[in-house]
């Protein structure tokens, strides 16, 4: 485990939250793969432009994929991305919020950020001490769970993503074919 804390990911949450408190974020932490390989797995050609897209950022321990199509990493292609590795996705917008952890294509744990009691997967309580420490193991609407979920994604995959990683150029491409 990397021991990431929720405060380390507050900046990423703020980056994808407007002034009215609405969040539009889909971020996948993919262990051990470089950005070009992550895009290759989902058949995204770097440099292409479309109505939907993704940005793949090099991070410590792997890649973080930011999805601007709402279906690439968290929806239609998680099996492709997680094959032979570990991948965690945090999805949050005004319509829903989810966390999912896949290892080699298998759904290990999945839960709503504010509805942990409705979790599913092959090992729903995977990494329970980390879930407890980050406050994600309860159904609680009083605190914002997105930064904690991003920290949990980092802990579960060993991928650390910082503002410095985000400031670097990302590989980008159209993901229309996955919608």
C-alpha positions, 0 to 999 in steps of 0.5 A: 500500500502506498499510504496515500491520504485524501488530502493528497488528492483534494487538488484533483477533485477541485480540478474537476469540480465547478464553482457550484459544487458539481463534479465531473470526474472519471479517473482510472489508476492503472498499475505498471503500464505506461500511457501509450500501452494504456491507450493501445489497450483501448484502441485509442490513437494518440493525437486523434480528436473526436467528441469524446476523449481520454488523457493518459498521464504518466504517474509514479507506478503506472498511468492515470487515465482521465476520461472525457467520454464517460465510458472509456475507462470506467464503463466499456473498457475496464477488462481491457485495461486491467488485463494482467494488472490492477486498475481502480476507477473513481467516477463522480458526477451529478448522476452518480458516484462509483469506485471499482477495483479490478485485478486481471479483469476480475471485479474485486470490489465495487461500491458507491462513494456514499453507499458502501453497504451496497458493495459487490465484487469477488472480495467486497471487503478488499483492503478493509483497513484502508477503507476504514482509515479513509472513511469509505466503509460507511454510508455517509453523505456528510463528507466529500468522499471523492478525494478519499476514493482517489487516495484509495485508488492510489493505495489499491494500485500503488500508483501515485498521481501528483499535480506535477504529474498532471502538469506534464503533457499527457497522451490524448486521443479520441474515444468515440468508438467506445461510446 
